[in-house]
Every structure is written in structure tokens, then in C-alpha cells.
């Protein structure tokens, strides 16, 4: 059985730091980031608690490939990706858990 996945981007309040990740359970993973479940992680250290981008794929392998592309891009390419989906830079977590 194939399992889907999501690629996502987290940022801090000032949008000065980005974290790109991939997961098969986006709701739980973002909750972990927001609650510093892993206190020594990058997102905890840099206060990346705001979900500004996510995209779901039918297969986890597609999400992993997309994550690599995003991570390989420069800062501006990440900003362009975020603005295309989320021009107001809202925290998308609330709408994610409402789905």
C-alpha cells in the first residue's frame, strides 16, 4: 500500500528563518514543531512555529523529491513558493486541522 506525504515550510515570527520538511502525518508533525517536542531541533532553536506552506502528494517519494528541490533552492525561491500559495503569510495550521 502506497502512503502519501506532505512537504512543508515553517518560519519564525519575523520570517527570517525557513525550515523545510517532509512528513506522512502533517497535523502531528506541525503540532510537534509548535510545541517544541524536540527541544534541541532547528525549529525549536530558531522559533519556527508558523506553517506558511504545505503541499500534499499521493506518494511519500514525491514529497521527498519536492523537499529536496525546495531545500536546494535559494531563499527567494522559497519566498516565491510561499507567496504563490499564501500571499498574506498566514499560519496555515489552523485551516489544516479544520480540514
C-alpha positions in Angstrom: 0.0 0.0 0.0 1.4 3.4 -1.0 1.4 6.2 1.6 1.1 9.9 0.8 3.2 12.7 2.2 3.4 16.4 2.5 6.3 18.8 2.1 6.1 21.9 4.3 7.8 25.2 5.2 7.9 26.6 8.7 9.2 30.1 9.7 9.5 32.3 12.7 7.5 35.5 13.5 9.8 37.8 11.5 10.1 35.4 8.6 13.8 35.5 8.8 14.4 31.7 9.0 12.9 28.9 7.0 12.7 25.2 7.7 11.6 22.8 5.0 10.4 19.3 6.0 8.5 16.3 4.8 6.1 14.0 6.7 3.4 11.4 6.2 1.4 13.0 9.1 1.3 16.8 8.6 -1.0 17.6 11.5 1.0 15.7 14.1 4.4 16.9 12.7 3.4 20.6 12.8 2.0 20.1 16.3 5.4 18.7 17.3 7.2 21.8 15.9 4.8 24.2 17.5 5.2 22.5 20.9 8.9 22.0 20.8 8.6 18.3 21.3 12.3 18.1 20.2 13.8 21.0 22.2 17.2 20.8 20.5 15.8 20.8 17.0 16.4 23.6 14.4 12.7 24.7 14.6 12.8 24.9 18.4 16.2 26.8 18.4 15.0 29.3 15.8 11.4 29.5 16.9 10.0 28.3 13.6 6.4 27.7 14.7 4.5 29.2 11.8 3.4 26.9 9.0 3.4 29.1 5.8 3.4 26.4 3.1 2.4 22.8 2.6 1.6 20.6 -0.3 0.3 17.1 -0.3 1.4 14.3 -2.6 -0.1 10.9 -3.3 3.2 9.2 -2.6 5.8 9.9 0.1 8.5 9.6 -2.5 7.1 12.5 -4.4 7.1 14.6 -1.3 10.7 13.7 -0.5 11.7 14.7 -4.1 9.9 18.0 -3.7 11.6 18.6 -0.3 15.0 18.1 -1.9 14.1 20.6 -4.7 12.9 23.2 -2.2 15.9 22.8 0.1 18.2 23.1 -3.0 16.7 26.4 -4.0 17.7 29.8 -2.7 15.8 31.9 -0.2 14.0 33.9 -2.9 12.7 30.6 -4.4 11.2 29.7 -1.1 9.6 33.1 -0.7 8.1 32.8 -4.2 6.7 29.4 -3.3 5.2 30.7 -0.1 3.7 33.8 -1.7 2.1 31.9 -4.5 0.1 29.8 -2.0 -0.1 32.1 1.0 0.4 35.8 0.0 -0.6 37.0 3.5 1.9 34.7 5.2 -0.9 33.3 7.5 -0.2 30.4 9.8 -1.9 27.6 7.9 -2.0 25.2 10.8 -5.5 26.2 11.9 -7.0 25.7 8.5 -5.1 22.4 8.2 -6.6 21.0 11.4 -10.1 22.2 10.3 -10.0 20.0 7.2 
